[in-house]
Every structure is written in structure tokens, then in C-alpha cells.
Amino acid sequence: MICGKQTIRVGGAALLLLALGATADRAHAQDQAADPAKPAATAPVDARDDASLDAVVRQMRAAREQAKQRLQSREQVFKARLDESKAQLSSAEQALAAAEAEGRRLEGVFDANKTELADKAELLKDKIGALKELFGVFQQNASDLIGAFNGSATSLQYPDRDVWLEGFANRMKNASEVTSADDIKTLWFELLREINARGQIVRLSAPVFTPAGESSRREVVRLGGFSLITAQPSPAYLQWKAGQQRVETMVRQPVGPYGPQIERYLAGDQALSTVSLDPTGGTLIELLAEKPTVEERVDQGGLVGYMIIALGAVAFLLAASKLLDIAVISLRVGLQRRRMDQPKANNALGRLLLVYRDNAHADPETLEMRLHDRVAKETGRIQRFLVFLAIIAAVAPLMGLLGTVVGMINTFQAITLYGTGDPQTMAGGISQALITTVLGLVVAVPAVLLNAVVSARAKRVINRLRQQKALLLGDRLAERTRSSTAATSSPLGAPQTA
């Protein structure tokens, strides 16, 4: 029984040793895969082939020795890395200590330099003394000249002057150094050169930009510091843009004789006195260019303005047609008066004479009625459509007043929506109010005059007809009187016979 228990214990120990050996073999296999350079371990003895306990013990000892060697090897690697890290740490600490020492040294140098700089600045201030006020004058003049030079067209010929002036002004402002006589001479030279250039007329070739940014080289004439003109591609004024420091074409040229003046001057036909110069350097030319044309003014009047213009056109055509008609009637009446014995039906006087002839034997009262009826018909024909001319003359200013009211309504609506901060929002309504008023008066005044002229000429012709009617009635009454007198005096005055 005891022998059986011992055998079981020995067998269990052997199985435990076999399991430890298998575990060691797997660890060795992993180490071998991780480090191929390591020597391969001896293959374990298969416990199933050799079941003796001694073989298992020898195998375990061998495995333990190999594991011990691997652990020693790894320990040596770790010690080597630790020594290397300690060496790097020591080197970094030495570098840090050196950098801190250099920083302390530089800090001391900085403090010393700062103190020395303050002493030098104080010494400079003492040395400058009364010149500081002079430097302030230089700095102010240089700052003023920067704006004057940039805004002058002479910068096209002398560019980059503002760079030197800005540096000079900064030096004078900070008083960091005593200016030299050369700087003062340069400032004086630039000022004199600008004065001289503004009195010269210079022709030069320069890039000219469009408002869209496209450029082309053209021949430009600078008329002192007043204007820039060119003949390419057509005579026109140019603008000097101070912000971009370049020459640009104007969006629109001023309306008037300015273009022909430039063309004649550049062609050499006339002197400089014939060219319009802008003393403001371009501001007035821009205002003239922005001046609305007649079409734009009329368009500002809106619908009411176009209605007033239509009334004016109708009034003009009506007056012209009536003047022509009355002139023809007056001419034919004048020709008929030369031939009173040959009445014709193509004129008013001839038709009146024909009525007189057709009623030659009628009594004066009947004849007067017939002649009066004829004169009334001719008067109506002569004065036809004159009432419309008078109506237009009266309606035109009322239409202008209507446009004024409409424009003011639009103005107050703009004020209600946008306030009074921006005058441009109110400009449209105010323009409509003023333009329609002007258009109404422009149409009404000529319409009144034309109505007076046409009415006067019509009345002249009508008065001639009335005068002729009176003459004809007078002749008939005279004939009747003579006939009555002869009939009355003949029985009384006849000689008595036996």
C-alpha cells in the first residue's frame, strides 16, 4: 500500500516537471522568435520516450541554466542602457547649467546696455537743446509735404518722394539722431522742385489705368499741377489718384467745349489760354463730369415730366400749324384785295365778296345778316384750335405743380424709411419736384407767348374781314340812299309840259 502511494507521488512530480519543461520550451521558443541571433536551445527530451526521472531532472536543469543565461544577458543590456541614459542626463544638466550662466551674463549685458542707452539718450537730449523745436518744425513740414506730394500730379514724374519724407519725419519725431545738413538740403530741394514742376507743362509717356484696372501706355500732358490731358484715343481729361499713385481715365468727360479745346491745344493750333484748367487739381472737373445732361434731367422728372414735355410738343406743333395757316389766309386775303372785282372762293375775303355779289339786290338788313354770318364762319375757321393752345398754356404750370407735390411725397417717404442721415436718399424726390416745376414753366411761358402771337395775327385777319364787311355795307347803304334820293327828287324836279 505504501509502495503504491510513493509511486503515485513520484509520478505526479514527474508530470509537474514535464509541464514546467513544456512551459520553459514555449518561453524559449518565444525568445528565439524575438531574437533570432540567440543560440538555439537543445531540444527537450520527450518524457514519453524517456520516462526515467533522471532524464527529466537533467532536462529541467538545462532549461533553468538557459533561462538564467537569458536573464543575465537582458540584465546586462538594461545596465548598459541605464549607463547611457545617465551619461545623457549628465550632459543635458551641464548644457543647462551653461545656458543659465550665459543667460545671466546676457541679462547683465542687457541691463548695462539699457543703462548706457538711457544715459546716451539723456546726453543726446542735452546736446539737442534748442534744436528740438527746429526738428519739430521739420517733422511737421515733412508730414504736410507727404500729403501735398501724393496728391500732386507731379508725382507721376517724381515718384517715391513720400518714402524719404516719411523716414525723415520719423527721425525728427523720435529725435533718435541729430539730422545732417544733407537731409535739410534734400527737404529744401524737394520743396523747390515741386514748386518749379507745378509751373511747367510736361509731355511724358505713362501708364493710364481704366476704372476697371486695365492699363495702357499713353502720351500724357501735365499742365503744371492743375490738370492732366491726353489725345489718345480721343481728347480727354485724366485723373491723378493719390491713393493708388497712378493716372486713371474719367468715367465720363464733362459736357461742353472742353474736348475740342484740348484737341486744338494739343494740335498746336491755339495757345494754353484756350484750355480750361482746374485750380483744385481735378475736383471741379469731376463735378462738371457729374453734371447731368438734358436727357438725365428730363428723366429725373419721371412720368409727370414726360407728360409736360408732350404737352409742350403739342403746343409747339399747334402754334406752328396755326401760324402757317394764318399766314396763308393773310396772303390770300391780301391778293384778293388787289382784285376786288374778281372774287374767288379760295380765300376768306373772296368768299365774303361772293356773298355780297349773290345778295346784290337784297335790302341792306338782309345783306348785313348774310355778311355777318359769313364773317362769323371765317372767324371760327381762323380761330380753330387756338383754345387748345390757351388750355396748354394754363395746364402746363399746373402739371409742374403736380410733379412738385409727387416729388415731395417721394422725399418724405424716403425720410420715413431711411431718415435724414443720407441726403442721396432724398435727392430723387427733390430732383423730381424741381425738374417738373421747371418743365411746367418752360412749357407754359412759350405757350402763352405763342398763344398771344397766334391770336394777334388771327385777330388782324378777322379785323380785315370785318372792315371789308363794313365797307361793303356802307357802299350798299350809300347806293340805297342815292336811289331813294333820286326817286324822291325826280317827280318834283321834272319840267312841266303843256
Buried (B, 14 or more C-beta within 10 A) or exposed (E): EEEEEEEEEEEEEBEEBBEBBEEBBEBBEEBBEEEEEBEEBEEBBEBEEEEEEEBBEEBBEBBEEBBEEBEEEEEEEEEEEEEEEEEEEEEEEEEEEEEEEEEEEEEEEEEEEEEEEEEEEEEEEEEBEEEEEEBEEBBEBBBEBBEBBBBBBBBBBEEEBBEBBEEBBEBBBEBEEEBEEEBEEBBEEBBEBBEEBBEEEBEEEBEBBEEEEEEEEBEBBBBBBBBBBBBEEEBBBBBBBBEEEBBBBBEEBBEEEBBEBBBBBBEEEEEEEEBBBBEEBBEBBBEBBEEEEEEEBBBBBBEBBBBBBEBBEBBBEBBEEBBEBBEEBBEBBEBBBEEEEEBBEEBBBBBBBBBBEEBEEBEBEEBBEBBEEBBEBBBEEBBEEBEBBBBBBEBBBEBBBBBBEBBBEBBEEBBEEEEEEEEEBBEBBBBBBBBBBBBBBBBBEBBBEBBEBBBEBBBEBBEBBBEBBEEBBEEBEEEEEEEEEEEEEEEEEEEEEE
